[in-house]
């Protein structure tokens, strides 16, 4: 029994922590009908749909093929890392940080299967930082931006004036880190085996579902329609893909939603927060993000202040730091943990060093710029 619990904690530490926090919060706010209002079904529906489609691409060997093309065309591992980090940074502006990581982390894992695992951890960590930095630069880049953009009725021009200076600063830091990284060889270590030729119909089918998911992210198609179409289609065509979904990740999101929703209903917390936030909006937004993640932190802090600028800056910069500071970081960690021969402890060490260092620099940058 002890061994089973230890293995669960080792493989699903973030999910276990999220569930424990949710259960503890239920002691103070017993389950009732209001719990449904906590859940962001848009996030869950899009996340599920994307995981299904990506699982299909992976099963067909599409991700391996893309990975191999990257490897054979890049002159060094450093160039590969620069390309991948830039892809994540700029795609996250328009397709959200979650989508960018779900699409590109599996490709990154595939790439380093060919060239050796030496730089895999640092590459995924830098991609995760890039996703959090790039996504802060547009109103649709991440869930907290969408929420704050709507909650405070921020004009697009004002939004860009707030986020661009710190976002550009973050990008310069990332490029500086990559510029001094080891060059490395891109010699292929593993002989690729691809068999996509006889599955073109399935490939076009999955591509169509992926486009549908992107349209749902952009709110062009209702996410519920997207969810039903993806679920129904896969159940008919290849229901085996449904067994390959990381349901633990979905549970993690649900648990965090419950935890934060309950926090907002505990009177002691509601009375304590306003005095703490007053005059410290940016700092409190950063710190609360480290504990409960930046999406729920944005929802919580915004209810006690009209300082849109500092909430927006705080929860976006606060996406760096701890693993749970951004749920996008949880996604990339769990994707890495599911890869071959993962080293979770080493990943968390590298993740923490990079994130905390860049977080400190960006906090200083915000204090100087604004």
N, C-alpha and C positions, 0 to 999 in steps of 0.2 A: 504493500500500500504506500509506504514512504517513498519507495522508488518511483512509483507511478506519479505521485504528487510532484516529486522533484523533476521528473521529465516534463510534466505539464508546465511547471513554472519555467523551465529552461526553454521550451519551445514556444509557449504562449504567454510569456511574462506580462506583456502589455495588456492582453485580453483579461488575464486574471486580475491585474491591478484595477482595470476599468470596472470589472464586475464587482469586485470587493467594494470599491468606492460607491457604486450604485446601490449595493445591498445595505451598506452603512447608512447612506442617505435615506433609505426607506424606513429606517428606525424612527427618524424624525418626521418624515412625511409618508405615512402609509399609502400603499398603492390605491389609486382611485381613477375615476374617469379622466381626470386632467392629464394623466401620464401620456395619453395619446398625443396631446398637444406639444409635448416635449420633442417628439421624434420628427426629424427632417426627412420626410419620405422622398423628397426630391433627391437628396444626396444618396440615400440608400438605393433607390431605384436606378439611378445612373451608374452608381458604383457596381451594382450587381450586373447590369447589362454589359458594361465594359469588361468586367472580369470574364463573362461568358464568351464574348467575342475574342478577347485576347487569348483565352484558353483554346479556342478553335484555331486561331492562327498558329499558336504554339504546337498544337497537335499535328497540324499539317506540315510543319517544318518551315513556315514562312519566316518566323523570327530567326531561325538558324541561317536561312538564306540571306536575309538582310544583314545579319551579323557578319557572315562570310564576305559579303560585298564590301562592307566597311573595312574589314581587315585587309583585304587584298588591294585596296586603293589608298590606304593611309601609309605614310612613310615611317611613322613611329607611333608608339603608344601615346606620347604626348599629344600628337596631332589628333589621334582618336579621342582622347579625353576632351580636348578643346572642342571638337565637332559635337560630341555627345552633350557636353555641358551647355553649349550654345543652343543646340536643338531643344533641350529642356527649358532653358531660360526664356527663349522667345515663344515657343509653343504654349508655355504656361500662361502667357499674357492673354491668350484668346481661348484656350481650351481647358483652363484651370490647372492648378498644380497637381491635383489628383490624377487627372487624365494624362497629363504629360508623363508622370512617373509610372503609371500603370502601363503606358504604351512603350516607354523607353527603357525602364529598368530591366525588363526581361530581355530586350535586345542587348543591353550592356552585358548582362550575365552570359548571353550566348556568345558575344564577341570574345570575352575573356576565357571562354571555354576553348577557343581556338588559339589564343596567344599566351595563355597561362594566367593564373589567378593573382599574380603579384600585385597589380594595381586595382583589382576589382573593388575592394572595400573603399578606398579613397575616392574612386570614380563615382560610385553610387552616392557616397556622402556629399560630394561636390554637386552632383546632379540634384540631390535633395535640397541643398542650399539654393541652387540656381532656380529650382521650382518655386521655392518660397519667396525668393527675391524678385524673380520675373513676374510672378502672379500678382505681386503687390502694385504693379504699375498700371493696371487697368481695372475698371469697375467690375468686369466679369472674370477677372483672373482667379479669384478664390471666393469661397462662401462668405467670409467676413467682409470683404469689400462689397459684395452684392448687398449684404444686409445693411451696412453702414451707409452706402450710397443711397439706398432707399429710405432708411430710418431718418437720416439727417437732411434728405433732399439736397444733396451736394451737386452743384453744377459740374459738368465734365471738366471745364477749364480749371475750376478751383481744385477738383480732385487731382488733376495732373500736376498742378503747382505744388501740392502737398507731397505727393509720392515720388515724383521723378528725381529730385535731387538725391534722396537716400537710396532709391532703386539703382540709379546710375553709379553711386558710390559702391554699392554692393557688387555690381557687375565688374567694376574696375578691380576690386579686391579679388574676385574669383579669377579673373584673367591673370592677375599678378601671381597668384598661387600656381596656376597652370603653367605659366611661363617659366617658372623655376623648378617645375617637377621633372623627374627623371625622364629622359627621352625614350629609352626602352626599344626593344625590337618587336616588329609585328610579324615575325616568322610564324607560320601556322603550325601548331603542334598536333592538331587533330584532323584527320581526313574527313571531310564533310560527306554526308549522305543525304541527298534531297530526293523527294519523290512527289513533287508538286504537279508535274506534267499531266497526270491523269485525274487531277482533282480541280481543274479550272472552274468548273461550275460551282463547287463549294467555295472556292476562293472568291469569286464574284459575289456569291451569296453573303459571305462573312463581311466583305468590303461594304456591301450595301447596308448591313446591320451596323457596322462601325460608323458610317456616314449618318445613319439614323440617330445613333448615340450622340454624335457631335451636334446635330441639329437640336437634340433635346437639351444638351448643355447650353446652347445658345438661345434656348427658349423659343425656337422656331417651331418645334414639335413638342407637344405635351409629353412630359416624362412618363406619365402613366401609359400613354399609347405606346411609347418606345419600350417600356418594360414588358407590356403584354405581348407585343410583336416579337421581341427577342425571346422571351420565355416560351411562347407558343411555337415559334419557328424551330428553336433548338430542341424542344421536346419531341417534335415530329421528325426532324432531320437527323439529330444526333444527341439523344438525351444523355448519353454517357458523359458529355461535357458538364452536365449539371453536378456530377460527382467530383469535378475538379475545381470547384469554386471554393475560395477561402471563406467559409461561413464564419470562421473565427473573427475575421476582420469586420464583417457586418455586425457581429455581436459586440465588438469593441466600440463601434460607433453608437449602437443603441445604448450601451451601458453609459457612455459619456453623456449622451443626451439626457438620460434619466438623472444622472448625478447632478448635472448643471441645472436642470429643470427644478430639482428638489432644493438645491441651494437657494434659488430665487424665492422659494416659499418658506424658508426658515426665518422667522422674525428676528432672531438675534443677529443673523448675518445681514439682513436688510437694514437693521438699525446701525450696525457697525460700519458698513461699507461707505455710506455718504461722507462722514467726517474723514475717513482715511483717503478717499479719492480726491476730495476738494484740494486743489492746488498741486496735486500729484498725479494728474490724469495719465500722463505719458508713462511715468514709472510704474504706477499701479496696473496699467494695461500690459506692460511688459512682464511684470512679476506674476500677475494672475494667469497670463498665457503659459508660463512655465509649469504651472500646476494643473490647470484644467483645459489647456490648449486654447489657441487664439480665437477659434470660432465662438465657443461658448463665452470666452472672456469678453469678446466684442459685444455679445448680447447682454451680458451682465453689467459691464461698466457703463455702457451707453445709456442704461436706464437711470443712472444717477448723475449724469452730467450732460451739458450741451456743448462741450468742447470737442467738436467733431474732428478737428485736426489732430489733436494729441491722442484721441482714441484710435484713429485710423493709423497713425504712425506707430503707436505703442503695440497694437495687436499684430501688425505686420512685421515690425522689427522683432517683436516677441515670439514670432514663429521660429526663430533660431534659439538655441540653448538646449533645453532638455528634449528628450525623444518625444514626449507627449505635448510639447509646445505647439506643434502643428500635426494634425492628423495625417497630412501628406507624408510627414516623416515616419509615422507609424506604418503607412502603406509601403514605403520603400524598404523599411527594416523587415517587414514580414515577407516581402517578395524575396529579399536576400536570404532570409532564414529558411525559405523553402527551396533554395538552390542546392546544388550538389556540394557536399562537404563545407557547410557554412561554419563561420567562427563568430558567433554572436557577441562574445565578450570582446574580441578584437574590434569588431564593428562598432560597438558602443563606445569603446575607448577612442577610436579615431573620430567618430561622430561627435563626441563631447568636446574633444580638443578643438576641432575645426569650428563647431557651432558656438561654443562659449567665446572663443577668441574673436570671431567675426561679430558676434553679438556685442561685445564690449566696444569694438571699434565703431560699430554703427550707432550705438547709444551716444558715444562721444560726438560722432558726426552730426546726429540730430541736435544735440545740445549746442553745437557750434553753428550749424546752418540755420536753425530756426530760432 
